Amino acid sequence: MAIDDTTLLTELERLRSLTSCDFVAIAPLQEHTGRNRWQYVIGNSNDRYQQMVIKKGQGLAGTALRLGRWVKLDGTHPNRQQERLHCPLMLAEHLQAAAVFPLVPNASSQIKGLLFIGKREQTRFEHGELLAVQDILDTLTSYLSAVEANV
């Protein structure tokens, strides 16, 4: 089976339903361009994400990129409303809770992309939702690698 953009978007839709998230996006990381953007998006309310550039250390995605591990911002964070102001994607999509996961192939330590999930109404992620995301990370990483190899 050839893996293309449609396959990846179908997997994102499945993830969205598993986690009851409103917004799911993947940003492939391309070191040579330095202009990493959200490319595969499900559940967006507008197109402002297309102009956003992910910068290491800035916002929720930049923090996950800098730390090399997943981060979340939800109702369990004491300064959620203040921290939310530093995340352009949360503001543009009116998200109340969000988490970002690095996509790292098993044979490598280099981050190939970022997965962003968010909720507009609920302010918390349940433990099972985060586990569902972690279970699907390897699949999304391999799909992303296959799609990028076909380009």
C-alpha positions in Angstrom: 0.0 0.0 0.0 1.4 3.4 -1.0 1.2 6.0 1.7 0.2 9.4 0.6 -1.2 12.6 2.1 -4.7 11.1 2.2 -3.5 8.1 4.3 -1.9 10.5 6.7 -4.9 12.7 7.0 -7.1 9.6 7.5 -4.9 8.6 10.4 -5.1 12.1 11.9 -8.9 11.9 11.7 -8.8 8.6 13.5 -6.6 10.1 16.2 -9.0 13.1 16.5 -11.9 10.8 17.2 -9.9 8.6 19.6 -8.9 11.6 21.7 -12.0 13.7 21.3 -9.8 16.6 20.2 -11.1 19.4 17.9 -7.8 20.1 16.2 -4.9 17.8 15.1 -1.9 18.9 13.0 1.5 17.6 11.9 4.5 19.8 11.0 7.2 17.9 9.1 10.6 19.3 10.1 12.9 20.3 7.3 16.3 21.4 8.6 17.5 22.7 5.2 14.7 25.3 4.9 14.4 26.4 8.5 10.7 27.3 7.8 8.8 24.6 9.6 5.1 24.9 9.2 1.9 23.0 10.0 1.3 21.0 6.8 -1.3 18.3 7.6 -4.2 19.7 9.5 -7.6 18.4 10.6 -10.3 20.4 12.4 -9.0 23.9 11.7 -11.5 26.8 12.0 -9.4 29.1 9.8 -6.3 29.1 7.7 -4.0 31.2 9.9 -1.9 28.2 10.8 -0.5 28.3 7.2 1.4 31.5 8.0 2.9 30.2 11.3 6.5 29.3 11.5 7.7 27.0 14.3 10.7 28.4 16.1 12.7 26.4 18.6 11.8 27.4 22.1 8.9 29.6 21.2 5.3 28.5 22.0 4.2 25.0 22.9 5.5 23.4 19.7 8.9 25.2 20.0 9.2 24.0 23.6 8.6 20.4 22.5 11.1 20.8 19.8 13.7 22.2 22.2 13.1 19.6 24.9 12.7 16.7 22.6 9.7 15.3 24.5 6.0 15.9 24.6 4.5 18.9 26.4 0.9 19.8 27.3 -0.9 22.9 28.4 -4.3 22.2 29.9 -6.3 22.9 33.0 -3.8 21.2 35.2 -1.2 23.9 34.5 -1.3 26.7 37.1 -0.6 29.5 34.6 -2.5 28.1 31.6 -4.2 31.3 30.5 -0.9 33.2 30.6 1.1 30.5 28.8 -1.7 30.1 26.2 -0.9 33.7 25.1 2.6 32.5 24.0 1.2 29.8 21.7 0.0 31.3 18.4 -1.8 28.1 17.3 -3.8 28.0 20.5 -4.9 31.6 20.0 -5.7 31.3 16.3 -7.8 28.2 16.8 -9.3 29.2 20.1 -7.9 26.1 21.9 -8.3 25.8 25.6 -6.0 22.7 26.0 -3.2 21.5 23.7 -0.3 19.0 23.6 2.6 18.6 21.2 4.5 15.3 20.6 7.7 15.0 18.7 7.7 12.4 15.9 10.9 10.4 16.2 11.7 7.3 14.2 12.7 4.2 16.3 16.2 4.0 14.6 17.0 7.6 15.1 17.1 10.3 17.8 16.3 13.1 15.3 12.9 14.6 15.4 11.2 14.3 12.0 8.0 16.2 12.8 5.7 17.5 15.5 2.1 16.4 16.3 -0.2 19.0 17.8 -3.5 18.1 19.3 -6.0 20.6 20.9 -9.4 21.0 22.4 -11.6 24.1 22.1 -14.1 23.4 24.9 -12.6 21.0 27.4 -9.7 22.3 29.4 -8.1 18.9 30.3 -6.7 15.8 28.7 -7.6 12.5 30.2 -4.8 10.0 30.8 -6.3 7.6 28.3 -6.3 10.2 25.6 -2.6 10.9 26.0 -1.9 7.1 26.0 -3.8 6.8 22.8 -1.7 9.5 21.2 1.5 7.8 22.4 0.4 4.5 21.0 -0.1 6.0 17.5 3.1 8.1 17.4 5.2 5.3 15.7 2.6 4.8 13.0 2.3 8.6 12.3 6.1 8.8 12.2 6.4 6.0 9.7 3.6 7.5 7.6 5.2 10.9 7.6 8.6 9.4 6.6 6.9 7.5 3.7 5.0 10.6 2.5 8.2 12.8 2.7 10.2 10.1 0.8 7.6 10.2 -2.0 7.9 14.0 -2.5 
